[in-house]
Amino acid sequence: MARMFGTDGVRGIANRDLTCELAFKLGQAAACVLASNVRRPTILVGRDTRISGEMLESALVAGICSMGAKAVLVGVLPTPAIAYLTRFYQADAGAVISASHNTVEYNGIKFFDGRGYKLPDAIEDEIESIVHGGLPEGKTLPVGAEVGRPVRQRNAKRRYIDFAKETIGVRLDGLHIVVDCAQGASYEVAPAVLEELGATVSAYYHEPDGNNINENCGSTHPERLCELVRELGADIGLAFDGDADRLIAVDERGRLVNGDQVMCICANHLKKQGRLRNNTLVTTIMSNMGLDLALKKLDIKNEKTKVGDRYVLENMLANNYNLGGEQSGHVIFLDYNTTGDGLVTALQLLAVMVESKQSLSRLAGIMQVLPQSLYGARVTDATKYTYDKDEEIVAAIAALEKKYEGRGRLLVRASGTEPIVRVMIEGPDQNEMDQDVYDLAKLIERKLNR
């Protein structure tokens, strides 16, 4: 049986893979595992804007309350807001109903412990065992006054807005910022924070209707944002994803500035201020080789992990680092929050611009992005982890590794959140890489979709 939890919680098509029954069981299991030593635990629950969110929230909350726990509902807020608010309100755990950057038919459920950290594999496995095997022996459902109940925390949004503003010590007066809220969880808080700090804000994709989340917008579709920054003559563009835990920026010329570049800019700034803990940036194996070269020039150490911001965080906590993240825009500023926070990342980047008095295009010049080609082979959840068992696929991978040895690299990995095997090549010739990536991806699709 495939593991229920991926790299970012439980995710699937809502009402087919992620059913109300499963959400109910996850609520029960989470209450058992995450607050086992508390007589009447409290679990904070937030969600993004997708149409299935309220349905799954009702089921998850029912499961939580059936175990005698209290569910505190904070409504639509970014994933990192739930991590922060779980700590702020001293809840025993937090839960987020979101499928992040995925399209509307998907949804997901992920959990934080009482400190606001994503769960390690062992705790997720414990939750999964209860979902599949039922409640632990001797565990009974409460009745009467011992049954839990949901309550709404109505000032949670204001608290997160104030928290975000407190992470920088500068004003943003004079800056014109275009914001793409992905029709998602940042649609209210992001424009509010930037405006309250003095920026002129042009907000787009901030009118969610439940069905338009991530629809040709947000950090995975920033093309229109690039155009808007140029058309409006703005200083910077900011694109969040559906749950606002990642950020992709656009400079004043309308050019993308990805997570690797943002991390490089911020790491260099923190180092100059003596605030880059142990002089180290933590990234994943997906980061561009150009980042490696830039960090060497800056004399900044680089630790690499497997893909997933949770693994970046584990490395940061184990080794006392305070900055890390992914090329996709998940950036963790551990001095401020316990998970990737798109809004906090945006504010830290803006603070560098203000304090250095430099444009984003000039700051981004600190790193040269090497040519990269990426393609996702669409397979199934059942087969995506078997690509390295097929002899023809293995042979094709070996041939490409030999071809790019000494002049680039090949990376093949199963997605932790989608039924996809990702193929990535970095090298000197874009056309050659595009063809090689496409050919290998199509071979994987053909062999694993039989």
N, C-alpha and C positions, 0 to 999 in steps of 0.2 A: 504494500500500500504506500502511495506517495505521501510525503510529509505534508500535513495540512498547512503549516506555517511556511511562508516564503521568506524572502529577505526583508519584507515590510508588512508582516502580519498575514492574516487570512484574506485572500482576494479571489474574486471570480465574478461571473455574471450574476447579478442580483436576481433572486427568485428562481434561479436554476441551479447554479453552483453554491452561491451564498444564499441559503434559504432562511426564512424566519425561524424554522426549527433549529437550524444550525446556530443562528444568532442567539436564540434562547439558551441553548446548551453552552455556548461560549460565555454568556453572561453568568450562568450558574458556575461553570468551571473557574472562571476568573475570580469570582467571589470566594470560592473555596481556596484557591491557591494563593492569590495575591493578598488576601486579608485573613489568613487562616488563624492568626493569633488575636484577632479583634472580635469582641462579642457582637457588635453591630457596626460593621465596617462601612466606609463611605467610598464610593467610586464616582469620579467625575466623568461625564459623558459629553462629547462634542461631535460635530459632524460637518461635512461640507454641504454644497448646495444641490447635489444630484437628487433626482426625484425619488429614488428608492431609500434615501437617507432616513426619512421619518418612519417608514415602514420597519426598517431594520432597527432603528433606535427603539421603537416600541417593543420589539421582540427581545433585544439585548437587555433593556431595562427590566422587562418582565422576569428574565432569568436572574438578573442581579437581585431584584426584590424578593424573588421566591426563595432565596437563601438567607433572607433576613437583613440584607445589606441596604443601605440608602444610596440611591442614584441621584447625583446632582447634575441636572441638565443645564448646559451653558449655551445650547443652540449652535448656530453656524459660526465657527471660529477656525482659524488655521490649526493644523496639527501641532506646531510648536507652542501655540497658545495653551493647548491642553497640557502639554508637558510642564509649562511654567505655572499654570493655574493649579495643577495637582499639588505642586509644592506650596504655592502661596496659600491655598485654602487648607493645607495639611490633610488632604485626602489620603486614603490608603492606597489608591490606584487611580489610573486614568484610562479612558477608552476613547478611541476616535473611529468614527464611521466614515471612511473615505477610501477611494481608489486612486487618490493622488492625481497623476497625469493621465490616467486611462480615460477612455471615452465613457459616455453616460451609462451604457448598459452594465458596466462593471461597478462593483462596490467592494469595500473591504472593512475589516475590523482589526485594529491593532491596539496594543495595550502599553501603558507605562506603569512602572512601579511607583511607590509613594514618593520617590526622589525625582521623578520625572524622566527616568531612563527607560529606553526600550528594553525588552526582556531578553535575557540570554537564552540560547537554544534549550538548555535544560529545563527552564521554567516553562517555556512554550510547550515542550514535550509533556510536561506534567499536566498542563491544561488540556492538551490534545488527548491524553490518555483518559481523562475524565469524560471528555466529549464522546469518545468511542466506547468507553467501558462503563459509564455511569458513575454516580457519586461514590466516594470512598466508603468502605465498610464502616458502619456505625454512624454515618452522616445522615441525618433525617431533615426533612423539610419543616421549617417552623410554621406554627399556626397562631391564630389569634393576634394578640398585640405584638408578637415576635416577627410577624411578616414585615418586610421592608416596604418603603414607599419612595416615590420619586419627588424631588423638589426642584424648583427652578432658581438658579442663581442669576439674578437680572443685572448685576453690575460687573459681570465677568469681562465683557467687551471693553468697558472703560478701564478696568484694571490692566488688561493686556496692552491697551494703547499707551497708558502711562508708563508701563514697564519698558516698552520699546523705545519711547522717547528718552528714558533714563539711561539708555545704553550709549549715548553719545553726548559729548559736552560742547557741541557747536550748534549754531543755528543754520538754517538752510536758505535764509533770505537771499533773493537774487537768482536762485537756481530755478530753471524751468524744467520740470520733470514730467515725462509721459509715462503713465502707468498702465500696464496690461494686467488686469486682475483675473484673466482666464475664466470669467463668469463663475468664479469659485469662491473659496472661503475668505479670501483677502478683500472682497469687493467693498467692504465698508471700512475695515481697519487701516488698510494701506494708505488710501487717499487721506484719511483723517489724520494719521500720524504725520505725514509729509506736510500737509497744510498747516497743522498746529506748530510745526517747526519752522514755518515761514516760507516754504517753497510755493511756487506757482505750479499747480498740478493740473495736467490734462489727463483725465481718467477715461479709459476705454475698456470694453468688455467687463463692465461692472454692473450689468443688469441681468443677473441670473434668473432663469425661468424654470430651473429644474432639469431641463433637457439640453441646454447649450454649454455645459461645462466643458472646457478644453476644446471647443469646436472651432478649429482653425484660429486658435489664439493661445496665449499663454507661453510658457517657457519652451514647449515642444513645437510651437508654431509661431516664431517671432517675426515672420516676414513682414507682416503689416506694421508691426511696431517699428521696424527699421525705416519703413517709408514715412511713418508718422513723425518720427524724430526729425527727419530731414525736412518734411513739409512744414512743420511747425517751428523749425529753428530752435529746437529744445537743446538743453545741455546734456541730457541723458535720458535713456529709456530703461524701464524696469519691467521685466516679465516674470510673473509668478506662475506656478502650476496650480492645479485644482485645490490642493490643500495648503499651498503657500509654504512648503518646507524647502523649496528650491528657488533660486533666482538666476536668471540670465539677463545680462545688461546689454545695452546698445549705446555706443559712444555718439558724440555730437555729429559725426559724419554718417551715422546710420549703419555702422559696422558692429557685428556681434562681439561681445566680450563674454566668454564662457566661464564656467566655474574654475577651471585651471588658472585662467588669467586673473580672475578676482582673487583667488587664493594667493597668487604670486604677489599681486599688488599689496594686499593686506599683510602678508607675511613680511615683506620688505619694510612696510611702514611700522609694524610692531617691533621688528628688530631694531630699527633706528631709535625707537622709544625705549628700548630695553625691556619690552613686554612680551617678546616671543619666547615662551617658556622652553628652556633647553635648546633654544635655537633650532627648532625642528617643526616642519610641516608634515602632516600625515595625509597621504593620498592613497588612491587605489591603483591597481594594475591597469586601469583604463585611462589614466591620465596621459596626456600627450608627452612625447619625448622632449618637446620643446620646453616643458616645465622643468624636466630634469636638468637640461642645459642651463636654464635661467637660474635655477637655485644654486647650481655649482658656482656660477659667476658671482652670485650674491653671498656665497659662503653660508648658505642655509642648508641644514641637513634635511633629508627626506626619508620618511618611513613609508613603506607601501604595504597595503592589505589587499585581501580579495574584495570583490565588488560588493558594495552595500555600506551605507553610512553607519549602520550598526557596528560593523567590523572596524571602521575608522574610529568610532567612539571607544570601542573596547581597547584599541591600541593606545588612544590618548589617555584613557583612565589608568591603564597599566603602567604607562611610562611618564606620567605627569607632563603631558603636552596640552596646549590650549587652543590650537588651530589645526583643522583638518577638514577634508571633504572630498567631493567628487567633481569630475568634469561636468556632470549634468547640472551642477548648481546647488547640490546639497552641501552647504558649508556650515561647520560647527564652530562657533565661537564659545568655547567652554567657559570663558569668564562670565558669559551672560546667560546661556541656555544649554540644556542638556541634549539637544537634538538639532538637526539642521533647521534653520529658521530663515526663510527667505527675506522677511522684513528686516530682521536684525542684520543680515548680510548686506542688504541694500543700504542700511543706515551706516554701517561701518565703511562701506565703499564711498558713500557720499562724504563721510567725515574726512577720509583721506583726500578727496578732491578739495574740500574746503581748507583743510590744514596745510596742504602742500601748494594750494593755489594753482593747481594744474588741471587741465582738461582730462577727461577719461581717455581720449585717444593717446595723449602723451603718456599717461600712466600705463596704459596697456602695452606700450612699446617696450616695456621691461621684459616681455616674453614673446618670442617668435613661435607661432603655432605651426608645427610641421604638418604637411599634407596627410590627411587621414581619410579613409573610406570605411563606411560602416553600413551593414545591411542585416536585417533581421529575417532569418529563415522561419517561416510560420509553420509550426508543427503542432503537437498536442502536449498537454501537460504530462501525459503518460509516457511520451517518447523523447521529450526534450533532453533528458539526462542520459540518453543512450547513444548519442551521436559518436562517442568515442569507443563504442563497441562494434561499430560497423567497419569492416575491413577496407571498403572502398573509400569511405569518408576519412578514415585514419591515414590511408595512403595519400589522399589528396592534401590533407593538412601537412603531412611530412614533406611533400613536394614543395608546397608554398613556403614552409619554414626554411627549407634549403635555399629556395630562390631568393628570399629576402634576407638571408643571413649576412650580417655585416653592413646592410644598407637600410634596414627597416625591421619591422616585426609583425607577426601575425598573432591575433588573439581570438580564440573561439570559446564561447561560454554560454551556458543555458541561463536565460533570464530567471530571476527569482520571483518575478511578479506577473509574467505573461507567458503564453505558450509559444515561446520564441527561442531560437538559438542565434545569438548575435555573433557576427563575423566582422572583425575589424583588422585593417592593415594600415600601417604607417610606412611611408616610403617616399622616394623621390619623384615618382611619376603618377599623377592623379588618374589619368586615363587607364594606365596599366593596373593600378590598384582597384579602380572601380570594376574593371572587367573580372579580375581575379576574385574579388569579394563576391560579386554577383554569381559567378560560376560555382563557387564553393557553396554559397547559400542555396542555390537551386538544387545542387546535388544533395544537400542535407534534406531539403524539402521532399525531393523525389524518393529518397531512401527511407525516411522516417514517417511518411504519410501513406505508406502502402496499406 
